Amino acid sequence: MTPTPSPSPVPGADDVNWTDVVSALSDAVVAIGTLGTLLLIVVTVRQQGRALGLQIEQLQHERDAREAAQRQAEQESRQRQLGEARRVRISTYEIEYRGGTIPLVHSLDTATELMQDIWHRQAGSGVAGAVEVKNGSDMVVRNLSFHADSLQRPQYIYREGATVLMQAYELDRLAPEAEATFIWPDINEQALHDAGLKMHFSDEDGRRWAVDLHAHTIRIDHLE
């Protein structure tokens, strides 16, 4: 009977360092765990990034809404300011005088004669150009003055209800619904129009405006 031969040993089997194998497997497991952790971190960061992006988008939307509301409020405020300023109007007429007597019949319900000694030197009769200012707004307007390239300043101002003329060219204030008359001696009404006359004034918040004889009103803070 022939004996069964023993199996041949696997070449190099006796040379395997199982410690190294176990260490390598451990390293692989650690690497896999690390990779999983990294993947989890990446997913978390992406989720947080999306959430942050949504928060930024929401904040931007809220800021845009606030800015739009502010712009709208400012626009409405400017429109209100302009609307009030447009209610301050000027109009011209002529005053006839004789020997220093000045009847302001245009701006009064009844004729009122205001005697001024400074005009007594005027011989005979003549005319004076006059601009009536009507404050139809709900605010007090201040620092009223007239401007024209080819015209001197007015010499007198008549406040509604006064008994004397003011020898002045600028009016400090004019109450709501009040009137005042600025007077240029020896200048007719047409000369006031030809000069392109404008009146400058301040509203209650200090904004400066100009109005002309055609009722055009503009803001002039940056021009003065």
Phi, psi and omega in degrees: 000130184275129181291144178284128182289145178288144179299144180284139178295145177296130182300128176082358183300322181290347182270355183291132176260097184294337177295319178293323179297312181298319180296319180294319178297320179297317178298320180296316179299316179298317180297318178297317178297319179296317179298318178298318178298317179298318178298320179296319179297317180299315179298317180296316179298318179298316179297316178295323178297317177297317179298318178296319178299319178295320178296316178298317179298318179294317178297319179296318179298316179295319179295317178299319180295318179296317180295322178294318178296321178295317178298319179296317179296318179295320179297316179295322178296316178298321179294320177295317180299313180296320179300318178292316181297326181291346179275358172267114187239155175231148177212155185250157169198179179246146176247126174269136179228156180222115175057034177095357178267125186241101178277118178264067185282341184289320188260003181238154178291324177236151183297133178232127179257125182248114182273131177232120181300327183295340180264000181294339179288347178290126180268142177068220183236168180190188178232155174232138175282140182224144174238121178267130178253127179242116177270092180272007182273178178264012184236158171282130175255149188228163174053056180278126179210153182253147184221135175200143184293325188247025184222138176288166177292154175295155181260337184224154174227134176245119175274138178304128179090354181281164178249356178223160174273146172268130175273089186201164178240354180226139180253130186288324181202155175218119185289163177302139180066008179270163180231154174211153181237128176259135190236133174246105179298143174061027173233129181276174185296322182297325180297327178294319178290319182296331183281353182064046187297139175226147175251131175258143178204165179248142173273185187291344177258010176087001177289141182260139183227160173227137176230139179251183184286353176260013178066027173272124183241128178225157176272137188229023180308318186281354183261341183264000000 
